[in-house]
Amino acid sequence: MTLGSVTPALLATTWTTAGDCAPYPGRHLSPIPLRERIEAAAAAGFEAFGLLDYDVRHFLESSDLTTLAEILRDHGMTFLEAEFLTRWWTSGAERDESDAARVFLFSVAEALGVHHVKVAPDLDDPSAPDVDFWAEAFHELAVDAAEHGTTVALEFLPMANIGTLERARDVVTAAGHPAGGLLLDVWHLERSGAEPDEVRQLPPELILAVELDDGLTTPEGDPYDDTCYRRLLPGDGEFRVAEFAAAAMDAGFSGPWGVEIISEVHRHRRLEQVLPEVVAKTRTVLARAKELRSNETRT
């Protein structure tokens, strides 16, 4: 999807515009008003936007979804994602909490026309998952998403039970529902040891979202802290960002391309300064990806 743009459409994910906050307990809520973030993203050239449940709940304390929809539409943000649903596979009190979050996220998705809701694997137990169990739970989730006019994108995380592209593909394939697919983040592809050819061989209907970022090939410290503190802008690190983007293109993905920068340096920079740089560097990487595909065709 290009959203009518001559250049590849880019999606400003939650953390790229969130400022001084992070995906840790007590630190989720952005200090920057949602309207201001949307305005800054649009001014920088983003055409799609990511919403975090915490930020939407905060917005609704003084406004409503109709107003949020108008702000997004007025700034050209017609393609949206929402996040982050966890513990959807559990039972008891944890499942009650997850179900409440699901109801909220899916209601927001239905009201705003969200393309996909990001969902997490199990970060507490990295043991290899029972594919049948997880596929059944994911199928149920996808059925519910479809009833609300959206989809669910499973993001595998190297430090979680679904920690590789292969495991994530197996779960989503076994679930077998068109409203369920994969979210591919270059950081997690690199850290899990995936190869571009693995992405290239995916059925196109499985890829619901792709996120671009960069980093150093040698991990530092705790894996979760590493992914939340040390991401770099696309093209600024050692990751094979263009190669993975080219592979996603070969598999049939055309965007919008998410950019997820979770970084201690990034979150202390002003949006009007950093977002244009994010857009420019991401477009350079995507242009390189197209060159790689052209070179492969010629050879």
Stockholm file with secondary structure:
# STOCKHOLM 1.0

chainA/1-299         MTLGSVTPALLATTWTTAGDCAPYPGRHLSPIPLRERIEAAAAAGFEAFGLLDYDVRHFLESSDLTTLAEILRDHGMTFLEAEFLTRWWTSGAERDESDAARVFLFSVAEALGVHHVKVAPDLDDPSAPDVDFWAEAFHELAVDAAEHGTTVALEFLPMANIGTLERARDVVTAAGHPAGGLLLDVWHLERSGAEPDEVRQLPPELILAVELDDGLTTPEGDPYDDTCYRRLLPGDGEFRVAEFAAAAMDAGFSGPWGVEIISEVHRHRRLEQVLPEVVAKTRTVLARAKELRSNETRT
#=GR chainA/1-299 SS CCTTCSSCCEEECHHHHCCSCCSSTTCCSCSSCHHHHHHHHHHHTCCEEEEEHHHHHHHHTTSCHHHHHHHHHHTTCCEEEEEEECCTTCCHHHHHHHHHHHHHHHHHHHHHTCSEEEECCCSSCCSCCCHHHHHHHHHHHHHHHHHTTCEEEEECCTTSSSCSHHHHHHHHHHHCCTTEEEEEEHHHHHHTTCCHHHHHTSCGGGEEEEEECBCCSSCCSSHHHHHHHBCBCTTSSSSCHHHHHHHHHHTTCCCCEEECCCBTTGGGSCHHHHHHHHHHHHHHHHHHHHHHHHHHHHC
#=GC SS_cons         CCTTCSSCCEEECHHHHCCSCCSSTTCCSCSSCHHHHHHHHHHHTCCEEEEEHHHHHHHHTTSCHHHHHHHHHHTTCCEEEEEEECCTTCCHHHHHHHHHHHHHHHHHHHHHTCSEEEECCCSSCCSCCCHHHHHHHHHHHHHHHHHTTCEEEEECCTTSSSCSHHHHHHHHHHHCCTTEEEEEEHHHHHHTTCCHHHHHTSCGGGEEEEEECBCCSSCCSSHHHHHHHBCBCTTSSSSCHHHHHHHHHHTTCCCCEEECCCBTTGGGSCHHHHHHHHHHHHHHHHHHHHHHHHHHHHC
//
